[in-house]
Amino acid sequence: MCGIVGYIGNKNAFDYLIKGLERLEYRGYDSAGVALLDEELKVYKTQGKVKDLVHVVQDQNIQGSLGIGHTRWATHGAPNYANAHPHISQSGSLAMIHNGIIENYATIKKALENRGRTFASDTDTEVLLQLIEEIQEKNGVELYEAVRLALNEVIGAYAIVLIDQKNPNILIGAKKGSPLVVGIGQNKGEYFIASDATPIIEYTRQVSYLEDEEIVIIEKGELSIKTLENVEKTPFIQELSISLEAIEKGGYEHFMLKEIFEQPTSISNSLRGRFSPTELRFAMSSLIEYEDKIKNLKRIIIVACGTSWHSGLIGEYLIEDFARLPVEVEYASEFRYRNPIITEDDLVIAISQSGETADTLAALELAKSKGATIYGICNVVGSSIARLTDAGAYTHAGPEIGVASTKAFTAQVSVLTLLSLGLAQIRGAIGTQKLREMLSGLEVIPKQVESLLKECDNLCREISEKYHEASNFLYLGRGYNFPIALEGALKLKEISYIHAEGYPAAEMKHGPIALIDENMPIIVIATKRGHYEKIVSNIQEIKARNGVVIAIVSKGDNEVKALADFAIEIPDVEDALVPLLSIIPLQLISYYIAVLRGCNVDQPRNLAKSVTVE
Ligand code: G6P
């Protein structure tokens, strides 16, 4: 969490920093701040969002061609002014921003206090900064060397950027566990640095992603990279492929709505060129390269968090259904601390939109250390998880900015569908006819999503108008629609703050049935092909208790329609393809309800999109 940005060049850094922070705000928005070096070092910060910072400084003439900025998701210390970044060292000379957690900060702080240092905040960041300054002063070394020595003493994760009043031509960054990318500007001596490429894309396409335990030094217009062991590295410069339009709202009121409506394209991009429904062939390099391994696989373990965990559950149904391989789906945070049994015959799949989620990354490292083959399904190209894996498939959904995941989810499910079918083919577990049906069905999903978005939008608004004041929602589904019930409930609670629970429909009678009354809307995903009769019985049980039913049904259904208060029709497709369609109205309902309740849809309270702390 936390977004960090820096600029060094010959223009005023302030505008770059503010624009960059706005783009990074999805990473946290508890406080915002910038530090600029002109004749002297000045810090401007505030509790709240970037727009609050802009408001606070509106009458000031802020100057400086070297600067850093930060938008915070609080970990150590309350989200107040004192804890907002940038932090300043005791002498007032150094300013630093940080994304991550310094785990041994308490011990270091105590030692620093014993040696006479005082602290202005409760943050772990200030501890690292004071340590750097102490080393710089005591050892009489250059800033780079002080940073290097200090980082050798800390345990934890960090992406940091520092500036120093005494060295007005230098910008230093370093990373371990949290991402950091450097942009090489078009003007000589101009560089950008940020948590991801979105603040950079407007100015340059030439970037270098830092590796863990690397320090970048930009001094007098030159870029150099060294490791924590003081070994010089040659910067690996690459070309960015994302476009500026992809990270802007494009006329939509919120990123989330834009991303919901982008799904016909994003699903299509996640599938493009990867299969042929006529030749029944897969063109996924991971399947081709690992064919022998796949034949001998004994088990698949999927690790993920949040929405990605829900797509993992769908992956379990798909892979067990088609490839007939046992699958376990694990919350990465539980898996990594559970002493799990992992063997060299296992394939461990990590699913992550950001590719940076700390728990997922750690779970994967654990699996790797036990000799399992590790596979990544990530959206962000070049992300930490993507780089760690032996093989993988990007989801190609494009940048997802809204904190609540929508298009990344359907892209993950699309890739998992392909993967399950590819595994099934290699293992000889699927017949030609079934494979043809599935691939032909998958090919038309983007078009069906496009029509569905148009057809159900008004009804979703109407339903939202009617129920947006409810304080509880229940979501029920069976089979492939059970993870969709979980995901629908998560979407609603994340952005509207309404309590919502997802349940397997049959479990309703073991608890949630006690909650049913005429005030709690119950969203039931009751499509034709999956356990239809059973779910109709569940709906009868709800209606017998005066419950309100909003049903997601297959086109042409009459039975559920007659029972439900509202019914939203989706195309009648193969059971295994239903999740890609049944989630669409649930995303829209969550969005409209949150808007009607006046919630900040793209930046829900307390959440962040990229969770780089455990
Ligand atoms: C956060 C986000 C969720 C996301 C989860 C996992 O909680 O708000 O939208 O599903 O992290 O993130 P990942 O990037 O690993 O998919």
Residues whose N, C-alpha, C, O or C-beta is under 5 A from the ligand:
A	BS01	G6P	C305 G306 T307 S308 I351 S352 Q353 S354 G355 T357 V403 A404 S405 A608 K609 V611
